[in-house]
Amino acid sequence: QVQVVESGGGLVQVGGSLRLSCAASGSISSVNTMAWYRQVPGKQRELVASQLGPRTDYADFAKGRLTISRRNAKNTAVLEMTNLKPDDTAVYYCKVTTLGNQVGDYWGPGTQVTVSS
């Protein structure tokens, strides 16, 4: 079994910064991709950023403001968020794609980010 937990969400003012963390644990042989998604009520969950090895991909709204990084040895990922806007308000989810003995996509419960104007 694989567990994924996010942390670091909270309330921040427009223009502020937050640092989200994601940790995967359990029966993990190898982590392929780690990614951050976000969702607001009534809308589909959307990709924010992902990292596979040295390659990173970002949604257009994230470029220049949000940065994903990984610590492979610890199966963790961080999303550094700067210059936050009210439209960034959402629940942020971490998705971990694993290989080996536990192949699959695993999601965390999410962490709320609220940007106040």
Secondary structure as GFF3:
##gff-version 3
##sequence-region A 1 117
A	DSSP	beta_strand	2	7	.	.	.	ID=ss1
A	DSSP	beta_strand	10	13	.	.	.	ID=ss2
A	DSSP	beta_strand	18	26	.	.	.	ID=ss3
A	DSSP	beta_strand	30	39	.	.	.	ID=ss4
A	DSSP	beta_strand	46	52	.	.	.	ID=ss5
A	DSSP	beta_strand	55	58	.	.	.	ID=ss6
A	DSSP	three_ten_helix	60	62	.	.	.	ID=ss7
A	DSSP	beta_strand	66	71	.	.	.	ID=ss8
A	DSSP	three_ten_helix	72	74	.	.	.	ID=ss9
A	DSSP	beta_strand	76	81	.	.	.	ID=ss10
A	DSSP	three_ten_helix	86	88	.	.	.	ID=ss11
A	DSSP	beta_strand	90	99	.	.	.	ID=ss12
A	DSSP	beta_strand	104	107	.	.	.	ID=ss13
A	DSSP	beta_strand	111	116	.	.	.	ID=ss14
###
